[in-house]
Amino acid sequence: MAIIKVIEVLANSEKSWEDATRNAVKQASKSVKNIRSAYVADQSVVVKDNDVTEFRVNLKISFEVK
């Protein structure tokens, strides 16, 4: 029987939500092993002078505990 743990991670990117998601998983994988999935729970942007300057994601990352 596998035990799965879920952590919440926030990340950002100047390019896109997809890039922010990749950044979050890449950074989390430095200290968390056996990542199985990432669920994008929320997305938002920062707007300055009527232009989107930053994409933000709130992820739930699940991984197997050994």
MDAnalysis code that builds the backbone (N, CA, C; Angstrom):
import MDAnalysis as mda
import numpy as np

u = mda.Universe.empty(198, n_residues=66, atom_resindex=np.repeat(np.arange(66), 3), trajectory=True)
u.add_TopologyAttr("name", ["N", "CA", "C"] * 66)
u.add_TopologyAttr("resid", np.arange(1, 67))
u.add_TopologyAttr("resname", ["MET", "ALA", "ILE", "ILE", "LYS", "VAL", "ILE", "GLU", "VAL", "LEU", "ALA", "ASN", "SER", "GLU", "LYS", "SER", "TRP", "GLU", "ASP", "ALA", "THR", "ARG", "ASN", "ALA", "VAL", "LYS", "GLN", "ALA", "SER", "LYS", "SER", "VAL", "LYS", "ASN", "ILE", "ARG", "SER", "ALA", "TYR", "VAL", "ALA", "ASP", "GLN", "SER", "VAL", "VAL", "VAL", "LYS", "ASP", "ASN", "ASP", "VAL", "THR", "GLU", "PHE", "ARG", "VAL", "ASN", "LEU", "LYS", "ILE", "SER", "PHE", "GLU", "VAL", "LYS"])
u.atoms.positions = np.array([
    [0.837, -1.173, 0.000],
    [0.000, 0.000, 0.000],
    [0.890, 1.246, 0.000],
    [0.623, 2.159, -0.903],
    [1.405, 3.395, -0.995],
    [0.778, 4.478, -0.127],
    [1.648, 5.247, 0.499],
    [1.213, 6.415, 1.266],
    [1.582, 7.641, 0.438],
    [0.586, 8.481, 0.150],
    [0.793, 9.674, -0.648],
    [0.611, 10.908, 0.231],
    [1.571, 11.812, 0.142],
    [1.492, 13.069, 0.885],
    [1.294, 14.203, -0.114],
    [0.571, 15.249, 0.296],
    [0.311, 16.400, -0.558],
    [0.841, 17.656, 0.119],
    [1.592, 18.441, -0.642],
    [2.072, 19.730, -0.144],
    [1.556, 20.824, -1.074],
    [1.465, 22.019, -0.560],
    [1.025, 23.159, -1.355],
    [2.227, 24.028, -1.675],
    [2.354, 24.398, -2.947],
    [3.501, 25.164, -3.419],
    [3.002, 26.348, -4.243],
    [3.600, 27.504, -4.031],
    [3.296, 28.693, -4.816],
    [4.492, 29.007, -5.701],
    [4.223, 29.393, -6.954],
    [5.322, 29.707, -7.872],
    [4.880, 30.808, -8.831],
    [5.871, 31.424, -9.482],
    [5.574, 32.483, -10.430],
    [6.502, 32.414, -11.632],
    [6.108, 33.137, -12.686],
    [6.900, 33.228, -13.902],
    [6.512, 34.497, -14.630],
    [7.444, 35.060, -15.352],
    [7.144, 36.217, -16.190],
    [6.623, 35.784, -17.557],
    [6.725, 34.461, -17.868],
    [6.352, 33.955, -19.193],
    [4.913, 33.451, -19.276],
    [4.560, 32.472, -18.391],
    [3.248, 31.826, -18.510],
    [2.931, 31.019, -17.253],
    [1.658, 30.582, -17.168],
    [1.276, 29.698, -16.069],
    [1.982, 28.357, -16.196],
    [2.151, 27.883, -17.430],
    [2.838, 26.613, -17.642],
    [4.279, 26.678, -17.145],
    [4.948, 27.789, -17.422],
    [6.317, 27.969, -16.958],
    [6.373, 28.047, -15.439],
    [5.400, 28.722, -14.831],
    [5.343, 28.793, -13.372],
    [5.151, 27.399, -12.776],
    [4.318, 26.582, -13.427],
    [4.091, 25.208, -12.967],
    [5.371, 24.397, -13.058],
    [6.052, 24.504, -14.176],
    [7.335, 23.788, -14.327],
    [8.351, 24.239, -13.276],
    [8.408, 25.542, -13.026],
    [9.326, 26.068, -12.007],
    [9.017, 25.474, -10.632],
    [7.745, 25.375, -10.306],
    [7.349, 24.839, -8.998],
    [7.759, 23.380, -8.848],
    [7.482, 22.581, -9.866],
    [7.825, 21.153, -9.797],
    [9.337, 20.969, -9.760],
    [10.047, 21.726, -10.582],
    [11.511, 21.620, -10.610],
    [12.123, 21.980, -9.261],
    [11.647, 23.077, -8.671],
    [12.175, 23.509, -7.375],
    [11.805, 22.520, -6.268],
    [10.556, 22.049, -6.263],
    [10.111, 21.093, -5.239],
    [10.895, 19.792, -5.330],
    [11.242, 19.379, -6.544],
    [11.944, 18.101, -6.724],
    [13.359, 18.111, -6.153],
    [13.866, 19.282, -5.828],
    [15.189, 19.358, -5.202],
    [15.173, 18.810, -3.781],
    [14.022, 18.891, -3.104],
    [13.948, 18.396, -1.727],
    [12.886, 17.317, -1.531],
    [11.995, 17.151, -2.504],
    [10.929, 16.149, -2.402],
    [11.158, 15.097, -3.477],
    [11.214, 13.851, -3.079],
    [11.425, 12.752, -4.019],
    [10.104, 12.039, -4.295],
    [10.069, 11.301, -5.381],
    [8.915, 10.470, -5.761],
    [7.658, 11.286, -6.056],
    [7.815, 12.459, -6.693],
    [6.650, 13.262, -7.062],
    [5.823, 12.480, -8.079],
    [4.528, 12.392, -7.822],
    [3.623, 11.648, -8.703],
    [2.759, 12.557, -9.557],
    [2.314, 13.694, -8.994],
    [1.439, 14.574, -9.765],
    [1.446, 15.974, -9.169],
    [0.951, 16.905, -9.975],
    [0.784, 18.287, -9.528],
    [-0.572, 18.761, -10.025],
    [-1.366, 19.286, -9.118],
    [-2.697, 19.794, -9.435],
    [-2.679, 21.311, -9.290],
    [-3.017, 22.010, -10.363],
    [-3.072, 23.469, -10.309],
    [-4.384, 23.858, -9.628],
    [-4.273, 24.316, -8.396],
    [-5.452, 24.657, -7.603],
    [-5.955, 26.067, -7.909],
    [-5.028, 26.963, -8.287],
    [-5.422, 28.349, -8.509],
    [-4.407, 29.019, -9.422],
    [-4.873, 29.995, -10.190],
    [-4.010, 30.784, -11.060],
    [-4.355, 32.258, -10.870],
    [-3.337, 33.107, -10.969],
    [-3.584, 34.545, -10.907],
    [-2.471, 35.256, -11.669],
    [-2.669, 36.542, -11.905],
    [-1.657, 37.355, -12.579],
    [-1.463, 38.656, -11.819],
    [-0.307, 39.251, -12.044],
    [-0.027, 40.588, -11.531],
    [-0.120, 41.542, -12.718],
    [-0.835, 42.628, -12.542],
    [-1.018, 43.608, -13.611],
    [-0.395, 44.935, -13.186],
    [0.446, 45.480, -14.059],
    [1.052, 46.795, -13.833],
    [0.914, 47.602, -15.108],
    [0.425, 48.816, -14.989],
    [0.232, 49.703, -16.141],
    [-0.557, 49.022, -17.255],
    [-1.636, 48.339, -16.873],
    [-2.535, 47.666, -17.816],
    [-1.871, 46.537, -18.606],
    [-0.816, 45.959, -18.048],
    [-0.128, 44.853, -18.711],
    [0.135, 43.741, -17.699],
    [-0.017, 42.496, -18.124],
    [0.288, 41.347, -17.265],
    [1.799, 41.230, -17.159],
    [2.302, 41.280, -15.922],
    [3.749, 41.229, -15.706],
    [4.217, 39.946, -15.047],
    [3.292, 39.198, -14.448],
    [3.685, 37.982, -13.741],
    [2.509, 37.014, -13.678],
    [2.815, 35.729, -13.915],
    [1.830, 34.657, -13.803],
    [2.116, 33.888, -12.520],
    [1.070, 33.592, -11.758],
    [1.245, 32.880, -10.487],
    [0.358, 31.638, -10.447],
    [0.894, 30.570, -9.864],
    [0.120, 29.340, -9.683],
    [0.229, 28.866, -8.243],
    [-0.828, 28.227, -7.800],
    [-0.869, 27.569, -6.503],
    [-1.065, 26.094, -6.816],
    [-0.046, 25.280, -6.525],
    [-0.066, 23.850, -6.864],
    [-0.208, 22.982, -5.635],
    [-0.841, 21.847, -5.830],
    [-0.837, 20.792, -4.837],
    [-0.019, 19.663, -5.439],
    [1.136, 19.410, -4.857],
    [2.052, 18.394, -5.355],
    [1.925, 17.148, -4.482],
    [1.705, 16.013, -5.128],
    [1.598, 14.767, -4.372],
    [2.818, 13.891, -4.653],
    [3.254, 13.202, -3.596],
    [4.422, 12.333, -3.720],
    [4.274, 11.154, -2.775],
    [4.943, 10.065, -3.155],
    [4.881, 8.843, -2.347],
    [5.881, 8.920, -1.203],
    [5.416, 8.577, -0.025],
    [6.281, 8.509, 1.149],
    [6.766, 7.077, 1.284],
    [8.073, 6.893, 1.342],
    [8.634, 5.536, 1.455],
    [9.102, 5.275, 2.854],
])
